């Protein structure tokens, strides 16, 4: 479903990604972990071209993102993204946040979009907040709305960029529960996270990244119980 | 993709602007500049055809009774001695007469750019003017007269030695005063300015022509007039034409006939026998009673001022937004253009831009731009230069994550800008936008110089007609202030509404 070949990204003189090659199959849940500055977020952001790769090839659903002639807008509609800081549209209600793109980009009718939004809000447990503005929501609620907003576009792939890092501890759980629920539906997901317990439980594969390279790519049990590389061992000693 | 979006926005702006222009003739009478038509009765001599429509346009500055002024108490027509003569001549020659009002200083330019066919505005023949326009024979010779305060009277040119003497800039009396030894000359734009300077003692005397002096003293009981002996410096008033105009000869023929038949004298007598109620002067020397009858006339200016402010604010905001998008587009030529544009438009006076657009457009593009459109264009273009910086700041202040969230949902650039980024930017810069609107509303008074009948122009008309300087200005000030209060309250409501999501 996702194929990445020799992906590099350079900011100025600093090379953040130093050649990443991997592929993610349909329905796979990948947790990206590693020390900060290791390039996890940049890698994720390259997958929907929020960052333009310096070199390498990314193919998603047979569409080559790195080809200039690809309609990137179309591809992005199939890839949902959830950010650390939610980025809800503050001048729109929860309902408007969720229905805006389905209506205006995909051309769904107002009633169809609304119906879908209500179903999604129920799924993330916020059906009563449809008419609230984001400023009235807690961090955890905002993040759940952001997830619903992405899902409203009916994506094939969901990208999560540290979805719980900006949350108060007591709200982390409600968000992780939603993501975990999503994983069980067979959605292809890539999640940058510092929640090791969650990564272990939810992910099919752990990507351990350090210094712009993908060091290990193993199932969670093997990674957490028997890491292969020295760097992974040192990292796990620190965080566990 | 960005490029096509910008092009579409440019088209949109062009369409809106052309639509405003197309709607223009449909606007109510009061919004239009002072154009009046008079149908002629006589048959048109076939040899003389200036316009194929058989219409000739007279340019005048209707702030100089009894020669020409706006009949503000009645239907707002332009009346006066010059107008009666012009109507008679046009009828004799078989033309329809159209009167275009403008500032006296713009009359020669209007002749040269072909905006008007001839000018009658108590204009005296001078060597300088002769270089730029052709004159008919003179139809009236005015006498120079000293006006001074009763408390401190001056009755002869000798008595003025060492005194500060006021004249109207560009008038015959101005030229005459320059020949007087030992006086300090102060040139002012308009007769009401002279009256006010005289009353406050900033000038000791004013030299004006007899007809004006009579009106000045009749309207202000503390002033006094003294005729100066007739002299050779009085050139007399004549009709001005563009250089080489075919109208000069036929006009001269009719004038000659009018002088011989005594018709000119009859017209002069009619206008110079003006009657005026004596004004009681109180402590402040203000008499708001004179505004009676003019209030509906002045209030009609509110509509003109608001319409004008709306057009220029909307255009300025739209164009300013496009410019701000240019500035952040990352496309070098667009960035350079927007930066250079802002620099030039902010670096030159608005009044100059207004004059250039109004007078140069017909000459350069053969398009007779209407005053409202010229003013809307000038003010919009100017305001856009300022607003583009404000809006750019507003856009930059919107969290970068908003853009990323929109992009990751597959929302295209234009939709993202219009529905996601700009609403948030506008909310941040709303106070600055309100400031700009308030500034536009007040600066709109500049349009009176090209003859648009806004509040300020109407105040000037009343000043000139009543020969009183302050009352109409104070009333105009009150109107502007009330308008600004209303505008800021509306903005406050809007701001509250936009903040409901906080």
Interface residues (C-beta under 8 A of the other chain):
Chain A: X48 X50 X73 X74 X76 X77 X79 X80 X81 X83 X85 X87 X88 X89 X90 X91 X92 X93 X100 X101 X104 X105 X133 X134 X135 X146 X149 X150 X153 X159
Chain B: X399 X401 X402 X404 X405 X406 X407 X408 X409 X410 X411 X412 X415 X419 X420 X423 X424 X427 X498 X500 X501 X502
